[in-house]
Amino acid sequence: MEPLGDQELGTAIENADSLAWSVRGAAGRQLASSDKIEEVADVLHRLLLDARNTWVIQETAEALLERKDTIGLRYVLLAYSQAGTHDAVDHLGAALDCNPEWMTTEGADRLIKQYRELAADPDASVRDEAQQVLAKLRPREEWARDSTR
């Protein structure tokens, strides 16, 4: 996707407040792909915790994870740590757990590296979530050992 121009970015920010869930979800996807992601962090956070529709949460989280970078993962972990409803926790958790990157060695290695980086994040809630994920993972050596038995 091409970077958003200033006008497109402004429109996406406005659309994040739309009454229509489909417009908010599309705005979340656009903003998540922005090269100015840090400038729209508050808007993304609000969309990740959307109280009106879980599709907005899911769409925004998946778009952030599709970036395949640490900052996108960090924003999803931060929202997950602050989610106040069962639905938000469920959809954010599903986006994290079902991230297709887990299906390839290269993707899993990248995610583990990012989680390790986030395990030292200055924000305690991000750090705690990353540490919890890492604690659940088994080293590759253990998987290989178990498959030969």
VEXDREN-2710 file (C-alpha; in Angstrom, 1 decimal):
% VEXDREN-2710
k/r/px/py/pz
1/MET/0.0/0.0/0.0
2/GLU/1.2/3.5/-0.8
3/PRO/1.9/5.9/2.0
4/LEU/-1.0/8.1/2.9
5/GLY/-0.7/11.7/2.0
6/ASP/-1.5/14.4/4.5
7/GLN/-5.1/14.8/3.2
8/GLU/-5.7/11.0/3.1
9/LEU/-4.3/10.8/6.6
10/GLY/-6.6/13.5/7.8
11/THR/-9.6/11.8/6.2
12/ALA/-8.7/8.5/7.9
13/ILE/-8.4/10.2/11.2
14/GLU/-11.8/11.8/10.7
15/ASN/-13.3/8.4/9.6
16/ALA/-12.0/6.8/12.8
17/ASP/-14.9/8.7/14.6
18/SER/-17.6/7.6/12.1
19/LEU/-20.8/6.1/13.4
20/ALA/-20.5/3.4/10.8
21/TRP/-18.4/0.4/11.9
22/SER/-17.3/-0.3/8.4
23/VAL/-15.9/3.2/8.0
24/ARG/-14.1/3.0/11.4
25/GLY/-12.6/-0.4/10.4
26/ALA/-11.4/0.8/7.1
27/ALA/-9.8/3.8/8.9
28/GLY/-8.1/1.5/11.3
29/ARG/-6.6/-0.5/8.4
30/GLN/-5.5/2.7/6.6
31/LEU/-3.9/4.3/9.7
32/ALA/-2.2/1.0/10.6
33/SER/-0.4/1.0/7.3
34/SER/0.7/4.7/7.6
35/ASP/4.3/5.6/7.7
36/LYS/3.3/8.2/10.3
37/ILE/2.0/5.6/12.7
38/GLU/3.4/7.2/15.8
39/GLU/1.5/10.4/15.0
40/VAL/-1.8/8.4/14.9
41/ALA/-1.0/6.1/17.9
42/ASP/-3.9/7.5/20.0
43/VAL/-6.4/7.1/17.2
44/LEU/-5.2/3.5/16.6
45/HIS/-5.4/2.7/20.3
46/ARG/-9.0/4.0/20.4
47/LEU/-9.9/1.8/17.4
48/LEU/-8.2/-1.2/19.0
49/LEU/-10.5/-0.8/22.0
50/ASP/-13.6/0.1/19.9
51/ALA/-16.6/-0.3/22.3
52/ARG/-19.2/-0.3/19.5
53/ASN/-18.0/-3.1/17.2
54/THR/-15.5/-5.9/17.4
55/TRP/-14.9/-6.0/13.7
56/VAL/-13.2/-2.6/14.1
57/ILE/-10.9/-4.1/16.7
58/GLN/-10.1/-7.2/14.6
59/GLU/-9.5/-5.2/11.4
60/THR/-7.2/-2.7/13.1
61/ALA/-5.3/-5.4/15.0
62/GLU/-4.8/-7.5/11.9
63/ALA/-3.6/-4.5/9.9
64/LEU/-1.1/-3.6/12.5
65/LEU/0.3/-7.1/12.7
66/GLU/0.5/-7.3/8.9
67/ARG/3.1/-4.6/9.1
68/LYS/5.4/-7.3/10.5
69/ASP/7.2/-4.8/12.6
70/THR/7.7/-4.3/16.3
71/ILE/5.7/-1.1/16.6
72/GLY/2.6/-2.7/15.1
73/LEU/2.9/-5.6/17.5
74/ARG/3.5/-3.2/20.4
75/TYR/0.3/-1.3/19.8
76/VAL/-1.7/-4.5/19.7
77/LEU/-0.1/-5.8/22.9
78/LEU/-0.7/-2.4/24.6
79/ALA/-4.4/-2.5/23.7
80/TYR/-4.7/-6.2/24.8
81/SER/-3.2/-5.3/28.2
82/GLN/-5.8/-2.5/28.6
83/ALA/-8.9/-4.2/27.0
84/GLY/-11.8/-3.7/29.4
85/THR/-14.3/-6.1/27.8
86/HIS/-14.4/-9.8/27.1
87/ASP/-15.1/-9.1/23.5
88/ALA/-12.1/-6.8/23.1
89/VAL/-9.8/-9.3/24.9
90/ASP/-11.1/-12.1/22.7
91/HIS/-10.6/-10.3/19.4
92/LEU/-7.2/-8.9/20.3
93/GLY/-6.0/-12.2/21.6
94/ALA/-7.3/-14.0/18.5
95/ALA/-5.3/-11.5/16.3
96/LEU/-2.2/-12.2/18.3
97/ASP/-2.6/-15.9/18.6
98/CYS/-3.7/-16.5/15.0
99/ASN/-1.2/-14.3/13.4
100/PRO/-0.2/-16.2/10.2
101/GLU/3.4/-15.3/10.9
102/TRP/3.4/-18.2/13.5
103/MET/3.0/-20.6/10.6
104/THR/6.5/-20.2/9.1
105/THR/9.9/-20.6/10.7
106/GLU/10.9/-17.2/9.4
107/GLY/7.8/-15.5/10.7
108/ALA/7.9/-17.2/14.0
109/ASP/11.6/-16.3/14.5
110/ARG/10.8/-12.7/13.6
111/LEU/7.8/-12.6/16.1
112/ILE/9.9/-14.2/18.9
113/LYS/12.7/-11.6/18.3
114/GLN/10.0/-8.8/18.5
115/TYR/8.5/-10.3/21.6
116/ARG/11.9/-10.4/23.2
117/GLU/12.5/-6.8/22.3
118/LEU/9.1/-5.9/23.8
119/ALA/9.8/-7.9/26.9
120/ALA/12.2/-5.0/27.8
121/ASP/9.7/-2.2/26.8
122/PRO/9.5/0.8/29.0
123/ASP/5.8/0.4/29.4
124/ALA/5.1/-2.2/32.0
125/SER/1.9/-3.5/30.5
126/VAL/3.6/-4.1/27.1
127/ARG/6.5/-5.7/28.8
128/ASP/4.3/-8.0/30.9
129/GLU/2.3/-9.1/27.9
130/ALA/5.4/-9.9/25.9
131/GLN/7.0/-11.8/28.8
132/GLN/3.8/-13.8/29.2
133/VAL/3.8/-14.8/25.5
134/LEU/7.5/-15.7/25.7
135/ALA/6.9/-17.8/28.8
136/LYS/4.4/-20.0/26.9
137/LEU/6.8/-20.7/24.0
138/ARG/8.9/-23.8/24.0
139/PRO/12.4/-23.4/22.5
140/ARG/12.7/-24.9/19.0
141/GLU/15.2/-27.5/20.4
142/GLU/12.5/-28.9/22.6
143/TRP/10.1/-29.3/19.7
144/ALA/12.7/-31.0/17.6
145/ARG/13.6/-33.4/20.5
146/ASP/9.9/-34.2/21.0
147/SER/9.3/-34.9/17.3
148/THR/12.1/-37.6/17.2
149/ARG/10.5/-39.6/20.0
END
